[in-house]
Amino acid sequence: MQIQNMPNYGAVPPAEMAKLAEEAAVGKAKKHPEVTMVLAILAGIFIAIAGMFYSVVMAGAQDMPYGLAKLVGGIAFSTGLMLVVLCGAELFTSSTLLLMGKATGRLKFRNIVKNWTLVYAGNFIGSILFALLIFGGGVWEGGNGQVGLSSLYIAKAKLGHGFMQDIILGILCNLLVCLTYWMTLSARTAAGKMMACILPVAAFVAAGFEHSVANMYLLPMGYMIKELAGPEFWQAIGYTAQDFAVINLSNILWNLLPVTIGNIIGGGVMVGLSKWFVYLRVKG
């Protein structure tokens, strides 16, 4: 006997998730520009919070097994996407799914470009604002300089890739990020959405994939430490600024360009357009 009026705690079916994603994409493009900008700044702050958490957790992790350290750091970083999904914000990497709206004919390219420009700029502003606060607050000095050293290590590693490698790592990253967002659409509870964020995000962080918005915080944070830290910091960690010469503005910009391209392909094409093709395409 079927019990009536019981809440449905099962997952939303994939076809319904595709419709939800399409409506969300169209809704993003139709928001007032001022609203979009504020929500994008918040998303930049949320991802920067995750970047800060990751940097702190990874401080002194050289003594841990490599894979275990990456797993712990990746779980910490998943905080960022949880904040974006549950608190409501506009994140560039998930906004790449607006290509679904173009495929269904509900959005034009100018709508998408306008949204992407606003969201990308807002994410960057939020990331830099949070980095300035973290630097000004001296958080990077924690652990006798180990938190700052962690930030330097992270930035140096990210700037060690070639252009094509950054594109590929950007593709792989946003494939996982947008699949994570897709999974959150299947959950009917806040706890379910939070659980959906953990392992896919931990996977991309552990594997060293490249997320453009995360890099908007992690790379400038490393740059500020390299350029502004005093001699007592360098003495404490046993390095010099010259050891991190690769962390410069030119290399940061050269990282963000290919990673952004890769993120668009991984999220907008591999996730958004593939889901449109399977679930939303008008079949003749």
Backbone as a ProteinNet text record, in pm:
[ID]
protein_1_A
[PRIMARY]
MQIQNMPNYGAVPPAEMAKLAEEAAVGKAKKHPEVTMVLAILAGIFIAIAGMFYSVVMAGAQDMPYGLAKLVGGIAFSTGLMLVVLCGAELFTSSTLLLMGKATGRLKFRNIVKNWTLVYAGNFIGSILFALLIFGGGVWEGGNGQVGLSSLYIAKAKLGHGFMQDIILGILCNLLVCLTYWMTLSARTAAGKMMACILPVAAFVAAGFEHSVANMYLLPMGYMIKELAGPEFWQAIGYTAQDFAVINLSNILWNLLPVTIGNIIGGGVMVGLSKWFVYLRVKG
[TERTIARY]
84.9	0	88.3	61.5	143.3	94.1	185.4	150.8	145	35.4	14.9	75.4	103	147.1	280.3	360.7	493.3	590.4	683.7	779.9	870.1	907.7	993.6	1139.4	1213.2	1352.5	1445.9	1389.9	1473.3	1537.9	1636.9	1706.7	1618.1	1636.1	1566.7	1619.9	1534.4	1580.6	1664.9	1757.5	1846.3	1774.8	1664.5	1593	1537.2	1489	1437.4	1551.5	1666.8	1783.4	1823.7	1814.3	1849.2	1757.4	1628.5	1533.5	1563.4	1596.7	1632.5	1756.5	1855.2	1979.2	1953.7	1866.2	1834.5	1765.2	1668.3	1597.7	1693.6	1785.5	1884.5	1974.4	2015.9	2103.1	2032.9	1907.6	1831.8	1809.9	1781.6	1761.8	1886.2	2003.6	2129.1	2145	2114.7	2133.3	2035.1	1922	1817.7	1825.3	1919.5	1934.1	1979.7	1942.1	1989.2	2141.1	2211.8	2358.6	2415.1	2350.6	2400.8	2388.6	2279.2	2259.5	2362.9	2381.5	2480.7	2618.8	2656.8	2789.3	2807.3	2707.7	2718	2728.8	2646.7	2650.4	2782.3	2840.4	2969.5	3081.9	3076.1	3176.2	3168.9	3046.9	3029.7	3088.3	3065.4	3119.9	3272.7	3332.4	3476.7	3527	3454.2	3489.9	3473.8	3365.1	3340.9	3451.6	3491	3596.5	3730.5	3751.5	3874	3878.5	3764.5	3759.1	3806.9	3759.9	3803.6	3953.3	4004.3	4146.8	4228.7	4180.2	4247	4247.5	4132.8	4119.4	4215.9	4222	4312.1	4458.3	4495.1	4632.8	4671	4579.3	4606.9	4619.7	4527.8	4530.4	4658	4705	4824.5	4954.4	4946.8	5067	5133.8	5258.9	5332.2	5296.9	5222.4	5175.8	5283.3	5404.3	5511.7	5544.9	5514.8	5545.8	5437	5323.2	5213.6	5231.6	5175.7	5174.5	5106.9	5162	5115.9	4965.4	4917.5	4776.5	4684.4	4722	4639.4	4632	4746.7	4747.7	4656.3	4662.8	4578.8	4430.4	4399.6	4260.3	4206	4283.5	4240.2	4223.8	4320.7	4310.2	4191	4163.9	4050.2	3916.3	3905.7	3782.1	3762.5	3871.1	3862.6	3816.4	3869.7	3835.8	3689.2	3628.1	3487.2	3394.7	3443.7	3366.4	3321.3	3406	3374.2	3249.9	3238.8	3122.3	2996.9	3014	2899.5	2843.6	2931.4	2887	2818.2	2873.1	2814.2	2674.7	2660.8	2533.6	2427.4	2463.6	2363.3	2334.7	2436	2415.3	2370.9	2387.5	2345.2	2449.4	2515.8	2618.5	2640	2708.8	2731.8	2879.3	2907.6	3043.5	3067.9	3177.3	3203	3204.6	3270.1	3284.3	3149.5	3055.3	2922.5	2839.3	2872.3	2802.1	2834.9	2938.7	2966.7	2850.2	2765.3	2648.7	2543.8	2562.6	2470.7	2467.3	2569.1	2567.6	2447.2	2391.9	2268.8	2155.7	2146.5	2040.5	2053	2176.9	2197.4	2154.6	2187.3	2152.6	2001.4	1928.8	1783	1714.7	1791.7	1735.3	1678.4	1697.3	1639.9	1735.8	1863	1961.8	2039	2085.3	2173.2	2315.9	2412.4	2552.1	2581.6	2515.8	2541.8	2496.7	2389.1	2345.5	2450.8	2507.5	2607.1	2735.5	2782.7	2906.4	2890.9	2776.9	2751.8	2757.1	2690.8	2690.2	2830.6	2898.6	3033.8	3127.5	3117	3203.8	3179.2	3051.8	3016.8	3059.5	3030.2	3059.2	3209.7	3282.3	3428.7	3490.9	3447.6	3500	3463.8	3339.6	3297	3371.5	3391.6	3469.2	3610.6	3670.4	3806.6	3811.4	3714.5	3709.5	3695.4	3603.1	3582.9	3706.6	3773.5	3893.8	4004.7	4026.3	4131.8	4098.9	3973.7	3933.7	3963.9	3930.6	3954.2	4104	4179.7	4324.9	4386.6	4340.4	4390.6	4359.7	4240	4203	4289.3	4311.7	4394.6	4538.1	4589.2	4725.4	4732.4	4637.8	4636.8	4618.2	4542.3	4517.9	4631.5	4731.5	4846.6	4820.4	4711.6	4679.7	4793.2	4857	4965.2	5088.2	5096.2	5210	5193.4	5076.2	5047.1	5143.1	5158.5	5247.7	5392.1	5432.5	5569.7	5605.4	5506.7	5528.1	5490.1	5447.2	5416.8	5293.6	5197.5	5080	5121.2	5206.2	5256.5	5339.1	5421.8	5501.1	5410.7	5302.6	5205.6	5147.2	5112.8	5058.4	5160.2	5284.5	5390.6	5409.5	5410.3	5423.4	5309.7	5187.6	5069.5	5078.2	5110.1	5118.6	5231	5344.9	5458.7	5424.4	5356.9	5319.6	5222.9	5127	5027.8	5089.4	5198.8	5262.4	5371.8	5377.6	5479.8	5432.6	5311.1	5255.5	5271.4	5268.8	5265.2	5123	5107.7	4977.5	4878	4918.3	4827.4	4792.9	4890.3	4863.1	4761	4770.9	4673.2	4533.2	4522.2	4390.6	4332.1	4414.1	4366.4	4327.3	4410.9	4379.9	4255.1	4232.4	4110.7	3987.4	4000.7	3890.3	3852.6	3952.1	3926.5	3865.5	3913.5	3860	3712.3	3675.7	3536.2	3442.4	3496.3	3414.9	3364.3	3453.9	3415.5	3331.5	3367.3	3291.9	3148.2	3127.8	2991	2912.6	2981.7	2913.6	2873.4	2956.9	2921.7	2796.4	2794.9	2675.9	2554.4	2572.8	2463.3	2411.5	2504	2464.6	2385.4	2421	2346.6	2201.4	2176.4	2038.6	1955.8	2022.8	1950.4	1907.7	1972.9	1946	1829.3	1748.2	1630	1650.9	1765.8	1793.3	1928	1944.9	2073	2186.7	2161.3	2265	2304.1	2204.9	2232.9	2316.9	2287	2364.9	2508.6	2525.5	2660.7	2739.8	2677.1	2745.8	2786.2	2702.4	2733.1	2856.5	2888	3001.3	3136.3	3138.9	3266.8	3361	3322.8	3419.2	3459.8	3367.3	3414	3509.6	3480.7	3570.7	3704.2	3698.9	3823.1	3903.7	3835.4	3904.5	3981.6	3919.1	3989.9	4105.3	4087.8	4196.5	4311.8	4278.8	4381.9	4461.4	4395	4461	4539.2	4519.7	4591.9	4531.7	4399.7	4333.4	4325.5	4291.9	4301	4163.5	4131.4	4004.7	4033.1	3978.7	4014.1	3983.2	3869.1	3832.1	3917.2	3946.3	4036.5	4172.6	4218.6	4348.6	4348.3	4229.2	4219.4	4255.5	4243.4	4286.3	4424.8	4444.4	4566.9	4691.7	4683.3	4800.5	4831.7	4733.9	4763.7	4807.3	4753.3	4795	4943.3	4985.9	5127	5211.5	5160.7	5233.8	5251.3	5146.5	5155	5256	5255	5350.6	5493	5513	5647.3	5698.8	5610.7	5653.3	5657.7	5575.1	5557.7	5603.5	5631.3	5673.9	5808	5823.5	5945.9	6055	6177	6290.4	6271.8	6196.4	6174.9	6093.6	6003.3	5925.2	6016.4	6099.6	6188.6	6289.4	6331.3	6423.9	6355.6	6228.1	6153.8	6132.1	6107.6	6076.6	6200.2	6311.4	6434.1	6443.2	6367.9	6372.2	6392.6	6412.2	6416.8	6311.3	6279.1	6179.9	6225.1	6354.1	6405.9	6373.7	6355.4	6318.6	6180.4	6102.2	5965.9	5949.7	6057.4	6057.3	5950.4	5910.1	5808.5	5673.4	5653.8	5526.7	5533.6	5492.1	5490.1	5362.2	5333.5	5206.4	5191.1	5298.2	5291.9	5251.6	5312.8	5281.4	5140.9	5095	4959	4856.8	4873.9	4782	4792	4912.2	4933	4873.3	4852.1	4783.6	4632.9	4579.8	4434.6	4373.1	4444.1	4388.8	4361.8	4460.5	4431.3	4340.9	4352.1	4265.6	4120.1	4096.8	3960.5	3905.5	3987.2	3945.6	3909	3994.2	3968.1	3842.3	3819.4	3698.2	3571.8	3574.9	3458.7	3432.2	3536.8	3519.9	3470.9	3533.4	3497.9	3357.2	3315.8	3182.6	3075.4	3097.2	2994.5	2972.1	3080.9	3069.4	3051.6	3146.4	3145.2	3027.9	2987.4	2872.8	2745.6	2746	2624.1	2568	2650.4	2599.3	2573.1	2650.2	2622	2488.3	2459.1	2330.1	2216.1	2239.3	2136.9	2109.4	2213.5	2198.6	2115.8	2140.3	2073.3	1929.8	1908.7	1781.4	1693.9	1750.7	1672.6	1662	1742.1	1740.5	1605	1552	1428.9	1462	1408.3	1442	1344.5	1400	1316.2	1280.6
-119.8	0	124.7	218.9	339.4	444.5	500.7	604.3	737.8	808.3	934.5	1050.6	1161.2	1286.4	1275.7	1176.7	1166.5	1250.4	1324.4	1402.9	1313.1	1361.9	1285.3	1323.9	1235.2	1261.7	1199.6	1139.7	1081.8	1188.7	1147.8	1242.6	1285.7	1409.7	1459.3	1383.1	1331.5	1255.3	1341.6	1281.3	1357.4	1448.2	1402.1	1485.8	1611.5	1597.4	1713	1805.6	1747.2	1827.8	1914.8	1861.3	1938	2058.9	2039.2	2150.7	2255.8	2210.2	2303.2	2383.1	2315.4	2382.6	2486.1	2450.8	2545.6	2669.2	2648.5	2762.1	2848.7	2783.3	2858.1	2940.1	2882.1	2952.5	3075	3058.1	3170.3	3277.2	3232.1	3326.4	3408.4	3345.1	3417.3	3531	3502	3600.8	3716.4	3695.6	3797.6	3881.7	3851.1	3930.7	4073.1	4167.8	4305.5	4307	4382.6	4384.6	4414.8	4505.6	4538.1	4418.4	4345.3	4225.9	4120.1	4102	4004.7	4038.2	4165.9	4206	4178.7	4213.6	4189.9	4040.4	3961.2	3816.2	3756.6	3815.9	3768.2	3802.7	3921.5	3958.8	3863.2	3829.9	3735.3	3599.1	3554.5	3424.8	3427.5	3539.9	3552.1	3541.2	3602.7	3594.6	3451.8	3385.8	3248.9	3153.7	3164.6	3076.6	3114.2	3243.4	3285.8	3231.4	3225.1	3163.7	3019.2	2948.8	2810.8	2804.4	2899.1	2904	2929.1	3017.4	3043.2	2918.5	2851.7	2729.1	2623.6	2610	2513.7	2544.6	2672.2	2712.2	2684.1	2710	2685	2535	2456.7	2311.6	2249.4	2303.2	2249.1	2296.3	2390.8	2440.8	2328.2	2304.9	2199.2	2059.4	2045.9	1914	1834.2	1890	1819.1	1686	1677.2	1554.4	1448.3	1484.9	1389.7	1317.9	1197.6	1133.1	1225.1	1233.9	1330.9	1320.4	1200.4	1183	1219.6	1182.5	1212.6	1362.7	1430.8	1575.9	1643.2	1597.7	1655.2	1629.4	1511.7	1479.4	1572.4	1590.2	1677.6	1820.6	1867.7	2002	2016.7	1914.5	1918.7	1923.1	1847.4	1850.8	1989.6	2050.1	2185.9	2283	2267.2	2359.5	2347.7	2232.8	2216.1	2312.8	2373.4	2474.8	2585.5	2621.6	2731.5	2707.3	2589.2	2560.3	2543.1	2491.8	2484.6	2624.5	2720.4	2857.6	2916.3	2892	2944.3	2887	2754.5	2688.1	2723.6	2719.6	2737.6	2884.6	2970.6	3111.8	3192.6	3137.4	3206.4	3305.8	3276.8	3365.6	3330.2	3418.9	3398.6	3366.1	3242.3	3193.9	3171.4	3227	3217.8	3074.3	2985.4	2848.7	2779.7	2804.2	2745	2825.3	2953.6	3035	2992.4	2910.7	2858.7	2774	2726.8	2646.8	2729.6	2862.4	2944.8	2904	2832	2783.1	2693.3	2633.7	2554.9	2642.9	2764.8	2856.5	2896.3	2908.9	2937.2	2818.1	2697.9	2577	2558	2596.3	2581.2	2700.9	2803.7	2919.6	3024.7	3011	3106.8	3220.8	3207.1	3312.1	3339.1	3462.8	3499.2	3511.8	3506.6	3514	3643.7	3752.7	3879	3872.5	3797.2	3778.5	3702.7	3601.2	3517.3	3595.4	3667.6	3744.9	3852.1	3918.6	4020.9	3959.5	3846.1	3780.5	3735.8	3670.1	3621.6	3735.7	3848.5	3963	4016.9	4035.4	4086.4	3989.9	3861.7	3762.6	3745.3	3740.8	3723.9	3842.4	3964.2	4084	4084.7	4050.2	4047	3942.4	3824.1	3719.3	3768	3838.7	3888.8	3993.1	4084	4186.6	4122.1	4027.9	3961.1	3886.4	3819.4	3743.8	3835.3	3947.1	4040.8	4108.1	4144.8	4205.1	4112	3985.1	3889.7	3867	3862.1	3845.6	3962.2	4084.1	4201.5	4192.5	4144.5	4129.6	4024	3912.1	3805.7	3853.5	3927.5	3979.3	4083	4177.7	4282	4227.4	4118.2	4056.3	3967.8	3947	3867.4	3718.9	3671.5	3528.6	3444.9	3497.1	3425.9	3405.3	3477.6	3463.7	3348.2	3285.7	3178.4	3061.4	2989.6	2873.1	2910.1	3025.4	3073.1	3085.3	3134.3	3157.2	3041.1	2929.2	2812.3	2831.7	2912.8	2939.6	3019.8	3119.1	3196.5	3111.6	3024	2933.7	2841.6	2795.1	2712.4	2788.4	2916.1	2998.3	3014.2	3031	3044.6	2915.5	2803.2	2673.1	2652.4	2682.2	2661	2746.7	2876.2	2966.5	2924.5	2888.7	2848.4	2724.3	2627.5	2505.6	2536	2625.5	2658.2	2732.4	2803.8	2881.4	2802.9	2674.3	2591.5	2514.6	2543.9	2471.9	2552.4	2483.4	2548.5	2589.5	2670.2	2723	2610.6	2512.7	2404.7	2317.5	2295.8	2216.5	2286.4	2420.4	2495.4	2483.7	2484.6	2467.4	2331.1	2227.7	2092.5	2080	2134.1	2128.1	2210.8	2318.9	2397.6	2321.7	2248.4	2164.6	2060.5	1990.2	1883.8	1939	2055.9	2115.7	2147	2220.6	2263.4	2152.3	2047.5	1928.1	1879.4	1872.5	1826.5	1930	2057	2160.8	2167.2	2165	2173.3	2044.5	1932	1808	1814.4	1878.5	1897.4	1982.3	2095.4	2180.9	2101.4	2019.5	1937.4	1842.5	1784.1	1692.5	1763.8	1889.8	1962.4	1984.2	1989.4	2004.4	1879.2	1766.3	1642.1	1630.8	1710.1	1699.6	1788.4	1738.2	1812.7	1877.8	1856.3	1912.9	1984.8	2074.9	2145.3	2047.2	1949.5	1850.7	1771.9	1738	1665.1	1746.6	1875.5	1961.8	1975.2	1984.9	1995.2	1867.2	1753.8	1626.3	1611.2	1660	1649.5	1729.8	1831.9	1918.5	1858.9	1767.4	1732.6	1654.8	1535.2	1448.9	1497.4	1545.1	1593.7	1712.6	1804.8	1918.3	1870.9	1779.9	1724.2	1655.3	1591.9	1522.5	1620.1	1733.6	1825.6	1895.8	1922.7	1984.9	1885.7	1762.8	1661.1	1633	1637.5	1608.2	1727.3	1844.8	1962.7	2028.6	2013.7	2079.9	2230.9	2309	2455	2522.3	2599.3	2670.2	2819.7	2887.1	3027.8	3116.4	3097.5	3184.6	3154.1	3027.5	2993.7	3059.1	3059.7	3119.6	3271.3	3332.4	3476.3	3512.7	3417.2	3439.5	3381.3	3255.2	3184.4	3248.1	3293.5	3351.9	3493	3584.6	3716	3707	3609.5	3594.5	3560.4	3466.2	3431.9	3550.5	3627.7	3744.2	3849.9	3878.1	3977.7	3936.7	3809.2	3761.1	3775.5	3735.2	3743	3886	3979.6	4117.7	4199.3	4165.5	4254.2	4196.6	4067.9	4008.1	4066.2	4082.7	4138.3	4033.8	4076.8	3983.6	3877.4	3911.4	3813.1	3693.6	3717	3606.7	3513.1	3568.7	3486.6	3411.8	3475.4	3408.3	3290.3	3309.8	3204.5	3081.9	3102.5	2987.9	2932.8	3005.2	2954.5	2967.9	3061.1	3086.6	3235.6	3272.6	3412.9	3437.4	3563.2	3597.6	3549.6	3545.2	3501.9	3355.6	3276.4	3135.8	3121.9	3228.9	3226.7	3332.5	3353.2	3455.6	3431.3	3305.6	3272.7	3336.6	3374.6	3436.5	3585.1	3621.1	3761.5	3789.4	3917.4	3955.7	3901	3900.1	3849	3702	3622.2	3479.1	3453.3	3538.6	3523.3	3543.1	3649.8	3673.9	3563.2	3514	3408.1	3277	3262	3145.1	3159.3	3275.8	3294.2	3279.4	3323.5	3315.7	3171.8	3083	2946.1	2869.6	2895.5	2826.4	2865.6	2993.5	3040.1	2974.3	2966.8	2899.3	2753.7	2687	2547.8	2531.8	2624	2617.6	2629.8	2716.4	2732	2602.5	2539.4	2414.3	2302.5	2290.3	2181.5	2192.1	2314.8	2332.5	2354.4	2454.1	2490	2386	2328.9	2233.1	2090.5	2043.4	1902.4	1867.1	1961.6	1934.2	1995.9	2127.5	2195.7	2146.8	2146	2107.2	1957.7	1877	1732.7	1701.7	1770	1748.6	1802.6	1916.1	1966.4	1862.9	1804.7	1710.4	1588.5	1541.8	1420.6	1448.5	1560.2	1580.1	1691.9	1793.7	1912.5	1936.2	1868.7	1889.9	1848.4	1932.6	1899.3	1795.7	1677.5	1565.7	1561.3	1572.6	1573.4	1434.2
0	0	0	-90	-99.9	-2.9	72.1	168.6	96.7	109.7	42.1	122.1	49.9	110.2	184.4	149.6	209.4	125.7	190.2	112.7	29.7	-89.1	-177.7	-152.5	-88.9	-59.5	-163	-268.4	-371.6	-457.2	-535.1	-621.3	-737.2	-781.1	-899.4	-1020.7	-1108.3	-1225.5	-1319.9	-1394.5	-1483.3	-1582.6	-1640.8	-1737.8	-1671.5	-1548	-1475	-1433.4	-1400.2	-1366.4	-1484.7	-1606.6	-1726.2	-1742.2	-1714.3	-1722.8	-1616.5	-1495.4	-1388.1	-1425.3	-1484	-1523.6	-1632.8	-1727	-1833.8	-1777.9	-1688.9	-1628.7	-1547.5	-1475.8	-1397.5	-1488.8	-1601.8	-1696.3	-1754.6	-1794.7	-1850.2	-1743.3	-1620.5	-1510.3	-1481.3	-1490.4	-1468.3	-1568.4	-1694.1	-1800	-1789	-1722.3	-1714.8	-1587.6	-1498.8	-1377.1	-1411.7	-1325.9	-1343.1	-1328.4	-1411.4	-1405.1	-1266.9	-1192.5	-1058.5	-964.8	-978.9	-896.5	-932.5	-1063.5	-1109.6	-1055.3	-1059.8	-1012.8	-863.9	-783.8	-639.1	-609.3	-676	-654	-703.4	-807.8	-858.4	-760.9	-702.9	-602.4	-483.7	-442.2	-331.5	-367.1	-490.4	-531.9	-528.5	-572.9	-565.6	-422.9	-330.4	-188.3	-137.2	-176.6	-128.9	-174.4	-301.2	-351.5	-288.5	-263.6	-195.1	-52.3	13.5	146.8	138.7	35.2	15.2	-12.2	-91.8	-120.4	4.7	90.2	217.5	303.8	312.8	391.8	340.1	209.2	146	179.2	169.7	197.5	341.9	434.8	577	603.8	547.6	568.6	510.8	399.6	335	399	492.3	559.3	638.3	611.2	680.7	635.9	525.2	481.2	409.7	397.1	328.9	396.1	525.5	600.2	585.9	524.2	504	370.9	356.2	224.1	122.4	2.5	-98.1	-122.2	-150	-182.4	-67.4	53.5	170.6	194.2	180.4	198.4	95.9	-28.8	-134.2	-108.2	-56	-25	83.2	189	298.7	248.2	168.3	113	20	-59.4	-151.3	-79.3	29.1	108.6	167.5	215.9	269.5	161.3	39.8	-68.1	-110.9	-89.4	-129.2	-55.7	52.6	124.6	29.9	-65.1	-155.4	-237.9	-299.4	-382.7	-297.6	-175.5	-84.2	-58.8	-32.7	-7.3	-129.9	-248	-371.6	-393.5	-376.3	-403.9	-300.3	-172.8	-67.2	-35.5	-49.4	-16.5	-137.5	-256.1	-376.5	-422.4	-532.3	-587	-733.2	-805.2	-947.9	-971.6	-1005.5	-1025.8	-1174.9	-1226.3	-1370	-1419.4	-1346.7	-1396.5	-1415.8	-1326.4	-1346.6	-1446.2	-1463.8	-1564.1	-1706.8	-1724.5	-1859.1	-1910.1	-1819.2	-1859.1	-1932	-1939.3	-2016.9	-2164	-2210.1	-2348.2	-2373.8	-2267.8	-2284.1	-2335.1	-2280.7	-2321.9	-2466.9	-2516.3	-2658.4	-2742.7	-2696.9	-2772.2	-2782.2	-2677.5	-2680.9	-2746.7	-2781.8	-2849.5	-2757.8	-2626.9	-2532.2	-2498.8	-2535.9	-2512.7	-2641	-2655.6	-2765.7	-2712.8	-2802.8	-2761	-2686.4	-2725.5	-2656.7	-2510.8	-2483.1	-2344.4	-2264.8	-2328.8	-2262.3	-2237.2	-2339.7	-2326.2	-2218.2	-2213.7	-2112	-1972.3	-1955.7	-1824.8	-1786.1	-1878.8	-1848.2	-1810.3	-1880.9	-1851.9	-1712.1	-1677.8	-1545.5	-1435.4	-1455.6	-1352.4	-1334.5	-1444.6	-1436.6	-1363.3	-1399.5	-1333.3	-1184.7	-1154.3	-1013.7	-932.8	-991.3	-923.9	-893.5	-990.3	-971.5	-859.5	-859	-754.4	-616.1	-603.8	-475.4	-428.8	-522.1	-488.1	-438.3	-508.8	-470	-336.7	-317.2	-189.6	-72.8	-89.6	18.8	39.3	-71	-59.7	16.7	-10.2	61.3	210.2	242.4	383.3	453	384.8	441.8	461	363	376.7	488.2	487.2	589.6	729.9	740.2	870.5	918	832.6	872.6	884	822.8	830.1	771.6	667.9	599.4	687.1	797.7	888.1	986.5	985.3	1079.5	1068.7	1179.3	1181	1158	1212.9	1194.9	1046.6	968.8	826.8	737.2	795.7	714.1	626.2	670.7	587.5	464.2	483.1	370.6	276	332	248.5	167.6	228.9	157.6	39	60	-48.6	-160.9	-125.2	-225.8	-304.4	-234	-300.4	-400.8	-357	-441.7	-567.1	-549.3	-664.1	-758.8	-704.1	-788	-870	-808.4	-880.1	-993.9	-970.8	-1072.6	-1190.6	-1165.6	-1271.2	-1342.6	-1316.5	-1379	-1500.8	-1550.5	-1665.4	-1793.9	-1905.5	-2035.6	-2071.5	-2177.9	-2218.9	-2247	-2327.5	-2364.5	-2244.7	-2157.6	-2037.5	-1949.3	-1938.7	-1859.9	-1919.2	-2051.2	-2113.6	-2076.3	-2087.5	-2057.1	-1910	-1822.3	-1678.9	-1646.3	-1722.2	-1705.3	-1752.1	-1861.8	-1911.1	-1806	-1756.3	-1658.3	-1530.5	-1489.4	-1367.5	-1380.1	-1486.2	-1493.2	-1536.6	-1595.3	-1614.9	-1479.1	-1382.3	-1248.6	-1173.7	-1186.2	-1114.9	-1163.4	-1295.3	-1347.5	-1323.6	-1323.2	-1283.6	-1136.5	-1055.5	-914.2	-902.4	-974.6	-973.9	-1021	-1124.4	-1177.1	-1069.6	-994.6	-887.8	-779	-750.4	-646.6	-687.7	-819.7	-866.7	-838.7	-819.5	-793.3	-648.3	-560.8	-417.1	-377.1	-285.9	-240.5	-104.5	-41.4	90.2	89	185.4	196.6	223.5	309.3	340.8	216.2	134.1	11.8	-84.4	-95.7	-183.9	-134.1	-2.8	53.7	29.1	47.9	25.2	-120.7	-212.2	-354.5	-392.4	-313.5	-345.6	-307.2	-211.9	-149.5	-240.6	-283.3	-351.6	-490.6	-575.5	-706.4	-694.7	-602.2	-582.5	-526.1	-429.1	-373.8	-483	-577.7	-686.8	-775.1	-812.1	-901.6	-829.5	-701.3	-625.4	-607.6	-571	-548.2	-675.4	-790.4	-916.7	-972	-913.3	-959.4	-1081.5	-1102.1	-1213.2	-1185.1	-1288.9	-1278.6	-1286.9	-1183.1	-1170.2	-1177.2	-1277.9	-1301	-1180.9	-1117.1	-1005.6	-881.9	-858.3	-747.8	-769.7	-894.9	-925.8	-909.4	-917.3	-894.4	-750.7	-660.3	-521.9	-496.5	-533.2	-496.8	-557.6	-682.5	-746.8	-695.3	-687.8	-628.5	-481.8	-407.7	-268.9	-261.6	-344.5	-349.7	-393.2	-489.1	-539.9	-430.1	-354.7	-247.8	-141.4	-106.4	-6.7	-59.4	-184.7	-243.1	-248.3	-281.9	-300.8	-172.3	-74.1	41.6	175.1	180.5	308.3	351.8	482.3	538.5	554.7	586.4	599.3	706.9	811.1	918.5	870.1	774.5	717.6	639.5	552.6	471.1	557.9	664.4	756.1	824.2	860.8	930.7	842.8	712.4	624.9	553.8	560.5	500.9	350.3	293.1	149.4	125.3	-0.5	-39.4	-145.8	-168.2	-270.8	-408	-432.2	-561.2	-590.4	-484.2	-502.6	-566	-562.4	-616.5	-725.9	-801.2	-906.1	-1012.2	-1029.1	-1130.1	-1097.5	-970.5	-930.3	-963.1	-1082.2	-1124.2	-1202.3	-1223.9	-1285.1	-1426.3	-1501.4	-1638.4	-1640.2	-1554.8	-1550.1	-1496.6	-1404.4	-1351.8	-1463.7	-1541.9	-1654	-1757.9	-1780.5	-1879.5	-1831.4	-1701.5	-1646.4	-1661.4	-1627	-1626.1	-1764.9	-1869.5	-2005.2	-2048.2	-2050	-2094.7	-2000	-1869.7	-1773.9	-1797.4	-1825.2	-1852.8	-1978.8	-2082.7	-2206.2	-2176.2	-2101.4	-2065.6	-1983.3	-1889.6	-1807.5	-1892	-1993.5	-2082.3	-2158.3	-2207	-2281.9	-2189.8	-2074	-1982.9	-1928.6	-1893.2	-1836.5	-1941.4	-2027.1	-2124.1	-2231.4	-2282.7	-2393.1	-2341.7	-2260.7	-2220.9	-2129.9	-2044.6	-1957	-2014.6	-2034	-2076.7	-2209.1	-2313.4	-2444.8	-2455.7	-2382.9	-2387.2	-2320.3	-2209.6	-2142.1	-2227.5	-2295.3	-2387.8	-2495.9	-2553.5	-2663.6	-2619.2	-2498.9	-2451.2	-2405.9	-2332.3	-2265.2	-2320	-2381.8	-2417.4	-2567.5	-2645	-2790	-2848.4	-2936.8	-3007.2	-3112.5	-3092.2	-3180.8	-3298.4	-3418.8	-3537.9	-3585.9
[MASK]
++++++++++++++++++++++++++++++++++++++++++++++++++++++++++++++++++++++++++++++++++++++++++++++++++++++++++++++++++++++++++++++++++++++++++++++++++++++++++++++++++++++++++++++++++++++++++++++++++++++++++++++++++++++++++++++++++++++++++++++++++++++++++++++++++++++++++++++++++++++++++++

